[in-house]
Amino acid sequence: MYEFFDQSLRQYSDRNFILHGLVNGVAIGYNGAHAAREHPNWPSIIRYAKATWDVISDDVARSRATGPFDEPPHPDFVASPLGAFEKKRSGKVRVIHDLSWPPGGSVNDGIDASEFSLKYITLDDAVQVANQVGASRPVSMAKLDLMNAFKHIFVRPEDRHLLGFTWDPSLVGSPGVNNISTVMCLSLDYVLAQPCLTVSRRLSSISWSPVAPPLSSGTWMTSSR
């Protein structure tokens, strides 16, 4: 895979950053305090408990999450709240990992917004590119949507303790998990970057995981994608 990206991204401005991340994991840019802290999940998790657990279970099955552990896997383990809401059009439940809570002391507060900002490509940007290319030939355009894109970015081991959350398996009677609280870390693997895409290193939702064992009894969990 490294060779594929090495060849494909020769003209890409952030090529070295991506290649380094493929081998060593990506730094999330956190410069805040390092201290253990745990924040409860939002009440919406109770309403959408089954759908939330399905997402967690899928992450474990896809090696995006590991655990549970009998104790936090890091002395400075940070658990940010989970939330969930139902999408209006599809009716699907989306689970969010709120790294912006609490205000002033969140993981995102420890990431410099001026250095790690996200700018979405607009329709005007697409029209501008089409006009540039279409000056000499017809233009065909397509929209590409990467499902769970952030979960494909591999986070370096030094930052994984910042991406935890708690889960109460008793909400859905999760099989094989008998303790009251489950803590998971989330991370990311790699991102398919093309010159037309802008990659953000400031995080709104993230997850991480090495190879995940089957769920068993315990309290804390960690992941790597």
Phi and psi in degrees as a GROMACS rama.xvg file:
@    title "Ramachandran Plot"
@    xaxis  label "Phi"
@    yaxis  label "Psi"
@TYPE xy
-57.3236  -43.5553  TYR-2
-61.8776  -37.4783  GLU-3
-61.5223  -47.8777  PHE-4
-71.0804  -35.5281  PHE-5
-58.0555  -41.3301  ASP-6
-78.1212  -40.349  GLN-7
-74.1584  -25.6024  SER-8
-108.228  25.51  LEU-9
-60.1752  -31.6983  ARG-10
-99.9357  3.82716  GLN-11
-85.1294  135.841  TYR-12
-64.42  -34.1815  SER-13
-100.505  28.3511  ASP-14
-56.6876  -47.8416  ARG-15
-64.086  -37.1212  ASN-16
-61.7249  -44.9171  PHE-17
-69.2839  -43.7359  ILE-18
-63.565  -39.602  LEU-19
-64.4951  -40.1125  HIS-20
-65.9326  -34.4502  GLY-21
-61.8855  -34.585  LEU-22
-89.7296  -42.5617  VAL-23
-111.592  -8.98616  ASN-24
90.4999  156.224  GLY-25
-96.3453  133.753  VAL-26
-77.3026  134.718  ALA-27
-84.7937  -3.97979  ILE-28
81.9643  22.8375  GLY-29
-81.0249  128.544  TYR-30
-128.919  21.2793  ASN-31
-87.5853  -167.19  GLY-32
-70.1446  145.083  ALA-33
-109.131  101.732  HIS-34
-157.175  143.886  ALA-35
-64.4358  133.606  ALA-36
-156.475  147.531  ARG-37
-136.998  130.78  GLU-38
-122.009  133.835  HIS-39
-66.2241  154.979  PRO-40
-70.269  158.847  ASN-41
-71.9687  151.153  TRP-42
-56.5547  -24.5125  PRO-43
-61.3566  -21.9862  SER-44
-63.8428  -33.1171  ILE-45
-65.975  -42.0234  ILE-46
-65.8328  -38.4618  ARG-47
-111.815  39.5994  TYR-48
-61.1057  -45.1034  ALA-49
-64.1841  -46.1882  LYS-50
-64.0144  -38.0466  ALA-51
-65.1228  -44.4256  THR-52
-64.4722  -34.458  TRP-53
-61.3255  -40.2701  ASP-54
-65.0324  -45.5448  VAL-55
-60.973  -45.2721  ILE-56
-62.2692  -38.9828  SER-57
-66.3454  -39.054  ASP-58
-62.7788  -39.4794  ASP-59
-64.3528  -45.9906  VAL-60
-61.9629  -30.4965  ALA-61
-94.8073  14.0424  ARG-62
63.324  31.876  SER-63
-99.1696  -7.57928  ARG-64
-149.458  147.316  ALA-65
-132.889  161.909  THR-66
119.47  -167.139  GLY-67
-76.3339  160.938  PRO-68
-109.947  156.176  PHE-69
-77.3988  -14.3114  ASP-70
-154.104  162.029  GLU-71
-54.1641  137.877  PRO-72
-77.4179  0.537778  PRO-73
-151.45  140.715  HIS-74
-63.008  -24.6707  PRO-75
-109.819  36.3183  ASP-76
-63.9627  130.013  PHE-77
-112.855  123.785  VAL-78
-111.091  110.527  ALA-79
-94.6723  153.82  SER-80
-71.208  147.744  PRO-81
-94.9308  149.684  LEU-82
-140.659  167.524  GLY-83
-150.763  148.399  ALA-84
-150.829  158.491  PHE-85
-96.4637  127.683  GLU-86
-70.037  137.668  LYS-87
-65.6949  -45.1351  LYS-88
-77.5479  -47.3443  ARG-89
-90.9185  -23.7152  SER-90
79.2918  -0.160631  GLY-91
-75.8909  150.687  LYS-92
-92.9234  127.076  VAL-93
-104.161  129.282  ARG-94
-99.381  130.65  VAL-95
-115.271  148.297  ILE-96
-110.709  104.463  HIS-97
-82.3923  86.6649  ASP-98
-81.8484  4.52951  LEU-99
-101.754  9.79563  SER-100
-116.654  138.93  TRP-101
-86.0033  155.662  PRO-102
-56.7159  130.445  PRO-103
88.6193  -15.2833  GLY-104
-139.218  21.1734  GLY-105
-87.9162  170.246  SER-106
-61.5039  -44.6263  VAL-107
-62.9866  -29.7715  ASN-108
-66.0176  -22.9343  ASP-109
-88.7092  5.39792  GLY-110
-113.305  125.415  ILE-111
-67.1675  111.19  ASP-112
-64.935  -29.7115  ALA-113
-72.2864  -25.3815  SER-114
-92.8465  -34.9054  GLU-115
-120.742  75.3337  PHE-116
-107.302  162.787  SER-117
-123.228  127.921  LEU-118
-124.961  116.39  LYS-119
-77.2322  145.368  TYR-120
-71.8946  132.952  ILE-121
-101.879  170.866  THR-122
-62.4874  -36.6785  LEU-123
-61.4866  -37.9593  ASP-124
-62.2487  -42.369  ASP-125
-65.1964  -41.0816  ALA-126
-64.3134  -39.5934  VAL-127
-62.25  -44.4444  GLN-128
-64.5905  -41.348  VAL-129
-61.8303  -39.9547  ALA-130
-66.1336  -37.2796  ASN-131
-67.7962  -45.1874  GLN-132
-76.0547  -39.0319  VAL-133
-74.2698  -3.39998  GLY-134
-63.7308  -25.1377  ALA-135
-117.487  -15.1587  SER-136
-158.805  159.815  ARG-137
-60.7365  154.042  PRO-138
-121.385  132.364  VAL-139
-114.106  137.139  SER-140
-128.441  151.313  MET-141
-146.315  151.311  ALA-142
-103.098  131.564  LYS-143
-112.875  125.838  LEU-144
-117.171  114.186  ASP-145
-89.223  116.499  LEU-146
-69.066  130.705  MET-147
52.0561  45.208  ASN-148
-55.2008  -42.3593  ALA-149
-65.9331  -23.3321  PHE-150
-77.4398  0.612868  LYS-151
-102.56  7.44254  HIS-152
-102.991  124.862  ILE-153
-84.8532  119.588  PHE-154
-91.592  138.496  VAL-155
-62.3416  148.088  ARG-156
-55.7705  -32.1148  PRO-157
-64.6581  -19.8164  GLU-158
-106.415  -5.99291  ASP-159
-66.5434  -28.0973  ARG-160
-67.8736  -14.0388  HIS-161
-82.5976  -8.31492  LEU-162
-115.481  42.3879  LEU-163
-95.5444  169.041  GLY-164
-157.121  165.157  PHE-165
-107.039  155.595  THR-166
-148.962  135.839  TRP-167
-100.349  101.824  ASP-168
-66.0095  -17.0269  PRO-169
-68.0635  -14.1276  SER-170
-63.5097  -32.3658  LEU-171
-129.422  9.03068  VAL-172
62.0671  44.39  GLY-173
-56.2629  122.772  SER-174
-63.8084  135.665  PRO-175
81.135  -1.01454  GLY-176
-123.81  107.432  VAL-177
-108.297  -10.8387  ASN-178
-83.9397  163.598  ASN-179
-68.315  -41.4081  ILE-180
-122.988  136.468  SER-181
-120.865  130.055  THR-182
-111.696  130.869  VAL-183
-124.115  147.339  MET-184
-106.039  145.176  CYS-185
-118.609  147.583  LEU-186
-149.336  -168.572  SER-187
-143.497  160.003  LEU-188
-107.458  -66.9795  ASP-189
-159.853  160.728  TYR-190
-123.154  135.486  VAL-191
-74.5495  107.035  LEU-192
-108.696  126.657  ALA-193
-118.279  161.042  GLN-194
-55.7134  -23.5298  PRO-195
-87.4807  -3.75104  CYS-196
-103.55  143.014  LEU-197
-105.612  123.231  THR-198
-99.166  127.852  VAL-199
-100.013  140.425  SER-200
-107.586  1.75509  ARG-201
-91.5241  133.663  ARG-202
-105.762  136.742  LEU-203
-111.239  -25.8069  SER-204
-158.621  132.401  SER-205
-148.091  163.999  ILE-206
-159.343  156.802  SER-207
-147.241  154.688  TRP-208
-171.937  133.224  SER-209
-80.4101  -163.887  PRO-210
-62.0355  127.776  VAL-211
-96.4892  128.762  ALA-212
-78.6578  169.032  PRO-213
-62.096  151.663  PRO-214
-62.8576  137.934  LEU-215
-143.952  177.276  SER-216
-65.8786  146.836  SER-217
157.869  -177.672  GLY-218
-115.546  -41.3136  THR-219
-112.004  150.623  TRP-220
-133.492  153.668  MET-221
-137.683  159.439  THR-222
-142.148  -177.95  SER-223
-145.166  10.7342  SER-224
